[in-house]
Amino acid sequence: MLYLDPPAVPWRGRLWSHLVSDVSYAELHAFAEALGLPRRGFDRDHYDLPAERVPMAVWLGARLVPSREIVRLLRAADLRRPKPRAVPAPGAPVAPRGPGASAGSPGAPRSPGISAGSPVPS
């Protein structure tokens, strides 16, 4: 079965939907071809579909569902391909995180308890 969410993603002056299959990528590519979508519209696990093509997709049999349902369907079908997380290159400096992390350069000495606006000792 093919599904799409309501057009809600603005990009390049248009609103876009996401078109997915809960069966296979082959089904998704065949349906996209029938809609006249270029292959470059495929993004990991879905096609980006412009709002003006949504009525045709529904007429051809795609089912309109909420955006959260799109992700649930992909996961249930084991077809979800999320964006990879950014991983720092080996040897790249890692910014400090968590409580007490300095906004300065990593590894720079830091004076505990002194910040902008602290009284100057006399």
Disulfide bonds with the S-S distance in Angstrom:
none
